[in-house]
Amino acid sequence: MTRLSGLSRDVLAGGALRSFRRGRGSRPDVTLVEVGGSQAVLKDHNGCDHWFGVLIGPLLVWREARALRRLDGVTGTPRLLARIDRRAVLLEYLPGIPITKAGARAWEPFFARLQALVEEMHCAGVAHCDLRSPTNTLIGPDGRPYLVDFVASVTDARGWNPVGRWIFSRFREADRDAVVKLKSIVAPELLSEGEREILGRRMGTVERSARWLGSSVRNLSRKLFTGNP
């Protein structure tokens, strides 16, 4: 994989095998590429509408790269292979499909592994913050979970920062609640009484504020910088 990291965007695009998503509005191009027998995922914010890619794309690349550096060595999250430039990043390819498209499965061991993966991610100092989106949790050919798309992630505060650490703890809880929500979608029969209570409780202030902020920023960015208000 490492030999891919020194290549330009044009060379990588020339090795395109499959488009996972075409860029539009605030969404980047996401492409499976192969160079020299190695596969990787090219996420390119040049595929967004022009001003979104120019002004917001570098921030999203920085956020995802920051999270994946923290997660280096955590099996089940993609390795950061390279920042191609300010608006494009090259990631390890994790083969899998969204869990909502997986059909009948042995869900009990899957969710045990997913919960363990989420806890390992948190121990590395990263909260995903968008696990409620089913497309960000994949199931691999081996039945194991993979987490992708860390552009909305939050990292733990370093040093003495009690407020930052408290906020991070609330985002961890939001991730755990999101896993319960995913379980309720694909395997509701596995929900415990405690998990049913989690689904029934009202959203906490921090999670509600975070979702409001994220939605507001996305909507404002689309109105200002894309042709898709």
C-alpha positions as CSV (number, residue, x, y, z in Angstrom):
1,M,0.0,0.0,0.0
2,T,2.7,2.5,0.9
3,R,3.9,2.8,-2.7
4,L,0.6,4.5,-3.6
5,S,1.2,7.4,-1.2
6,G,3.7,9.3,-3.5
7,L,1.4,9.4,-6.6
8,S,-0.5,12.3,-7.9
9,R,-4.3,12.6,-8.1
10,D,-4.2,12.2,-11.9
11,V,-2.2,9.0,-11.8
12,L,-4.5,7.6,-9.1
13,A,-7.6,8.5,-11.1
14,G,-6.1,6.8,-14.1
15,G,-6.2,3.6,-12.1
16,A,-9.8,3.9,-11.2
17,L,-11.7,0.6,-10.9
18,R,-15.0,1.7,-9.5
19,S,-16.9,4.8,-8.5
20,F,-18.5,4.4,-5.1
21,R,-20.0,7.9,-5.3
22,R,-19.8,10.8,-7.8
23,G,-19.1,14.2,-6.4
24,R,-21.8,16.7,-6.3
25,G,-22.8,19.6,-4.0
26,S,-21.0,19.0,-0.7
27,R,-20.2,15.4,-1.5
28,P,-16.7,14.3,-2.7
29,D,-15.8,11.8,-5.4
30,V,-15.1,8.5,-3.8
31,T,-13.3,6.1,-6.1
32,L,-11.7,2.6,-5.7
33,V,-8.3,2.9,-7.4
34,E,-5.6,0.3,-8.2
35,V,-1.9,1.2,-8.9
36,G,0.9,-1.4,-9.0
37,G,-1.5,-4.2,-7.8
38,S,-2.6,-2.4,-4.7
39,Q,-6.1,-1.1,-4.1
40,A,-7.1,2.0,-2.1
41,V,-9.9,4.6,-1.9
42,L,-9.4,8.1,-3.3
43,K,-11.7,10.6,-1.6
44,D,-11.5,13.8,-3.7
45,H,-13.3,17.0,-2.7
46,N,-12.5,18.5,-6.0
47,G,-15.6,16.6,-7.1
48,C,-17.7,18.9,-4.9
49,D,-19.2,22.2,-6.2
50,H,-16.3,24.6,-6.7
51,W,-16.5,26.9,-3.7
52,F,-17.4,24.1,-1.3
53,G,-14.3,22.2,-2.5
54,V,-12.0,25.2,-2.2
55,L,-13.2,26.5,1.2
56,I,-14.6,23.5,3.1
57,G,-12.8,20.6,1.4
58,P,-9.4,21.2,3.1
59,L,-11.1,21.3,6.5
60,L,-12.9,18.0,5.9
61,V,-9.6,16.4,4.7
62,W,-7.8,17.7,7.8
63,R,-10.5,16.3,10.2
64,E,-10.5,12.9,8.6
65,A,-6.7,12.7,8.5
66,R,-6.4,13.7,12.1
67,A,-8.8,11.0,13.2
68,L,-7.2,8.3,11.2
69,R,-3.8,9.1,12.5
70,R,-5.1,8.5,16.0
71,L,-6.7,5.3,14.8
72,D,-3.6,3.9,13.2
73,G,-3.4,0.2,14.3
74,V,-7.1,-0.1,15.2
75,T,-8.3,-3.0,13.1
76,G,-11.7,-2.2,11.5
77,T,-10.9,1.4,10.6
78,P,-9.1,2.4,7.4
79,R,-5.5,3.4,7.4
80,L,-4.6,6.8,6.2
81,L,-2.2,6.2,3.2
82,A,-1.6,9.8,2.2
83,R,-3.0,13.3,1.9
84,I,-2.7,13.7,-1.9
85,D,-3.1,17.5,-1.5
86,R,-5.3,19.9,0.5
87,R,-8.5,18.5,-1.0
88,A,-7.9,14.8,-1.5
89,V,-7.0,11.9,0.7
90,L,-6.0,8.3,0.0
91,L,-7.4,5.6,2.4
92,E,-7.0,1.9,2.9
93,Y,-9.8,0.0,1.1
94,L,-12.0,-2.0,3.4
95,P,-14.2,-4.4,1.4
96,G,-17.7,-4.5,2.8
97,I,-21.3,-3.5,2.4
98,P,-23.6,-1.3,4.6
99,I,-25.2,-3.4,7.3
100,T,-28.7,-2.5,6.2
101,K,-28.0,-4.2,2.9
102,A,-26.4,-7.4,4.4
103,G,-29.6,-9.5,4.6
104,A,-29.9,-12.3,7.2
105,R,-26.7,-12.6,9.3
106,A,-25.4,-13.9,12.6
107,W,-26.0,-10.5,14.1
108,E,-25.2,-11.3,17.8
109,P,-21.4,-11.8,17.3
110,F,-21.3,-8.9,14.8
111,F,-22.7,-6.4,17.3
112,A,-20.4,-7.8,20.1
113,R,-17.5,-7.1,17.7
114,L,-18.9,-3.7,16.7
115,Q,-19.3,-2.6,20.3
116,A,-15.7,-3.7,21.0
117,L,-14.5,-1.8,18.0
118,V,-16.3,1.4,19.1
119,E,-14.7,1.1,22.5
120,E,-11.3,0.6,21.0
121,M,-11.8,3.7,18.8
122,H,-12.8,5.7,21.9
123,C,-9.7,4.5,23.7
124,A,-7.6,5.9,20.8
125,G,-9.2,9.3,21.4
126,V,-11.7,9.4,18.5
127,A,-15.5,9.7,18.6
128,H,-17.1,9.0,15.2
129,C,-20.2,11.2,15.6
130,D,-22.0,9.9,12.5
131,L,-22.7,6.2,13.3
132,R,-26.4,6.7,13.0
133,S,-25.9,6.8,9.2
134,P,-26.0,3.0,8.3
135,T,-23.6,3.6,5.4
136,N,-20.8,4.3,7.8
137,T,-20.9,0.8,9.4
138,L,-19.9,-2.0,7.0
139,I,-19.9,-5.7,7.3
140,G,-16.9,-7.4,5.6
141,P,-16.7,-10.7,3.8
142,D,-15.5,-12.3,7.0
143,G,-18.5,-11.0,8.9
144,R,-16.5,-8.4,10.9
145,P,-17.5,-4.7,11.3
146,Y,-15.7,-1.8,9.6
147,L,-16.2,1.9,10.4
148,V,-15.7,4.4,7.6
149,D,-16.1,8.2,6.9
150,F,-14.6,10.1,9.8
151,V,-15.1,13.6,8.5
152,A,-17.6,14.4,11.3
153,S,-15.3,12.9,14.0
154,V,-14.2,14.5,17.2
155,T,-10.9,13.8,19.0
156,D,-10.3,13.8,22.7
157,A,-8.7,16.9,24.3
158,R,-5.1,16.5,25.2
159,G,-3.6,17.7,28.4
160,W,-5.6,19.2,31.3
161,N,-8.9,20.1,29.7
162,P,-11.9,19.0,31.8
163,V,-14.5,20.7,29.7
164,G,-13.1,19.2,26.5
165,R,-12.9,15.7,28.1
166,W,-16.5,16.0,29.3
167,I,-17.7,17.0,25.9
168,F,-15.8,14.1,24.4
169,S,-17.4,11.7,26.9
170,R,-20.8,12.8,25.7
171,F,-19.9,12.2,22.0
172,R,-18.7,8.7,23.1
173,E,-22.2,8.1,24.6
174,A,-23.7,9.3,21.3
175,D,-21.7,6.7,19.4
176,R,-22.8,3.9,21.8
177,D,-26.4,5.0,21.4
178,A,-26.0,5.0,17.6
179,V,-24.9,1.3,17.8
180,V,-28.0,0.5,19.7
181,K,-30.0,2.3,17.0
182,L,-28.4,0.3,14.3
183,K,-29.1,-2.9,16.2
184,S,-32.8,-1.9,16.4
185,I,-32.8,-1.6,12.6
186,V,-31.3,-4.9,11.6
187,A,-31.7,-7.1,14.6
188,P,-34.4,-5.7,17.0
189,E,-34.8,-9.1,18.6
190,L,-31.4,-8.8,20.2
191,L,-32.2,-5.6,22.1
192,S,-31.8,-5.8,25.8
193,E,-34.2,-4.0,28.2
194,G,-31.5,-1.5,28.9
195,E,-31.0,-0.9,25.1
196,R,-34.8,-0.5,24.7
197,E,-34.7,2.2,27.4
198,I,-31.9,4.0,25.5
199,L,-34.0,4.0,22.3
200,G,-36.9,5.4,24.3
201,R,-35.2,8.2,26.1
202,R,-35.0,11.7,24.8
203,M,-31.8,12.9,23.1
204,G,-29.4,14.6,25.5
205,T,-28.5,18.3,25.3
206,V,-24.9,17.7,23.9
207,E,-26.0,15.2,21.3
208,R,-29.0,17.5,20.3
209,S,-26.7,20.5,20.1
210,A,-24.1,18.6,18.1
211,R,-26.7,17.4,15.6
212,W,-28.1,20.9,15.3
213,L,-24.7,22.4,14.8
214,G,-23.7,19.8,12.2
215,S,-27.0,20.2,10.3
216,S,-26.7,24.0,10.4
217,V,-23.1,24.0,9.1
218,R,-23.9,21.6,6.3
219,N,-27.0,23.5,5.2
220,L,-25.2,26.9,5.4
221,S,-22.2,25.5,3.4
222,R,-24.5,24.1,0.8
223,K,-26.4,27.4,0.4
224,L,-23.2,29.5,0.2
225,F,-20.9,27.2,-1.7
226,T,-22.9,24.8,-3.9
227,G,-25.6,24.8,-6.4
228,N,-27.7,22.6,-4.1
229,P,-29.3,24.8,-1.3
